[in-house]
Amino acid sequence: MPAVPRAVMLTACDRSGGVLVGMNFAAIPVMHYTGMAAAKFMPTSTPPDLSHAVSITALGTAGIAMVTLVVLGLAILTSLFDRRYSAQTLELESAEATLPIIV
């Protein structure tokens, strides 16, 4: 297999990047603002009924924050490992492509 520049090799992830950008900057905000325009909020003089509300302690808030940070850290680590092994795979394919030329 001849060596192909990275810019020429478009994978499914590279092609769907445009879709992700379009979703983030067009579809999601449009749906949000459409829904907010359709919502009607009426002022009332009666106090809200908070009998079914759940109170969260400082420990609960810290736990939610820690779990969020752990999940984010795992996602970043997984991404870094994937990038490293992808680069290693490209390097191996390049070395295998030049091997028949040397021999």
C-alpha positions as CSV (number, residue, x, y, z in Angstrom):
1,M,0.0,0.0,0.0
2,P,1.6,3.3,-1.0
3,A,2.0,6.0,1.6
4,V,-1.0,8.4,1.4
5,P,-0.8,11.8,3.0
6,R,-3.0,12.3,6.0
7,A,-4.8,15.2,4.3
8,V,-6.0,12.8,1.6
9,M,-7.2,10.1,3.9
10,L,-10.7,11.1,5.1
11,T,-12.2,8.8,7.6
12,A,-15.8,8.7,8.7
13,C,-14.9,10.8,11.8
14,D,-13.3,13.5,9.7
15,R,-16.3,13.7,7.4
16,S,-18.8,13.8,10.3
17,G,-16.9,16.7,11.9
18,G,-18.8,19.1,9.7
19,V,-22.1,17.5,10.9
20,L,-21.0,18.0,14.5
21,V,-20.2,21.7,14.0
22,G,-23.5,22.2,12.2
23,M,-25.4,20.6,15.1
24,N,-23.6,22.7,17.7
25,F,-23.9,26.0,16.0
26,A,-27.2,25.7,14.1
27,A,-29.6,22.9,15.1
28,I,-29.3,22.9,18.9
29,P,-29.6,26.7,19.3
30,V,-32.4,27.0,16.8
31,M,-34.4,24.3,18.7
32,H,-33.6,25.9,22.1
33,Y,-34.8,29.4,21.0
34,T,-37.8,28.0,19.3
35,G,-38.9,26.2,22.4
36,M,-38.2,29.2,24.6
37,A,-40.2,31.4,22.3
38,A,-43.1,29.0,22.6
39,A,-42.9,28.8,26.4
40,K,-45.2,31.1,28.3
41,F,-44.3,32.2,31.9
42,M,-47.0,33.8,34.0
43,P,-46.2,35.7,37.2
44,T,-48.1,34.5,40.3
45,S,-48.6,35.9,43.7
46,T,-48.7,32.4,45.4
47,P,-45.4,31.1,46.7
48,P,-44.1,27.9,45.0
49,D,-44.8,24.5,46.6
50,L,-41.4,23.2,47.5
51,S,-42.6,20.2,49.5
52,H,-41.4,17.7,46.8
53,A,-38.1,19.5,46.3
54,V,-34.9,17.7,47.1
55,S,-32.2,19.5,49.0
56,I,-28.6,18.7,48.1
57,T,-25.9,18.9,50.8
58,A,-22.4,20.2,50.3
59,L,-21.2,16.6,50.2
60,G,-23.7,15.8,47.5
61,T,-22.5,18.8,45.4
62,A,-18.9,17.7,45.9
63,G,-19.7,14.2,44.9
64,I,-21.4,15.3,41.7
65,A,-18.5,17.5,40.9
66,M,-15.9,14.7,41.5
67,V,-17.8,12.2,39.4
68,T,-18.0,14.8,36.6
69,L,-14.3,15.4,36.7
70,V,-13.4,11.7,36.8
71,V,-15.5,11.0,33.7
72,L,-14.0,14.0,32.0
73,G,-10.5,12.8,32.9
74,L,-11.2,9.3,31.7
75,A,-12.4,10.7,28.4
76,I,-9.3,12.8,28.0
77,L,-7.0,9.8,28.9
78,T,-8.8,7.6,26.4
79,S,-8.5,10.2,23.7
80,L,-4.7,10.5,24.4
81,F,-4.2,6.8,24.3
82,D,-6.2,6.5,21.1
83,R,-4.1,9.3,19.5
84,R,-0.9,7.6,20.6
85,Y,-1.8,4.2,19.2
86,S,-3.2,5.7,16.0
87,A,0.2,7.4,15.4
88,Q,1.9,4.2,16.2
89,T,-0.2,2.3,13.7
90,L,0.5,4.8,11.0
91,E,4.2,4.6,11.7
92,L,4.0,0.8,11.6
93,E,2.1,0.8,8.2
94,S,4.7,3.2,6.9
95,A,7.5,1.0,8.0
96,E,5.8,-2.1,6.5
97,A,5.3,-0.2,3.2
98,T,9.1,0.6,2.9
99,L,10.1,-2.9,3.9
100,P,9.7,-4.5,0.5
101,I,11.7,-1.6,-1.1
102,I,14.7,-2.3,1.3
103,V,14.7,-6.0,0.8
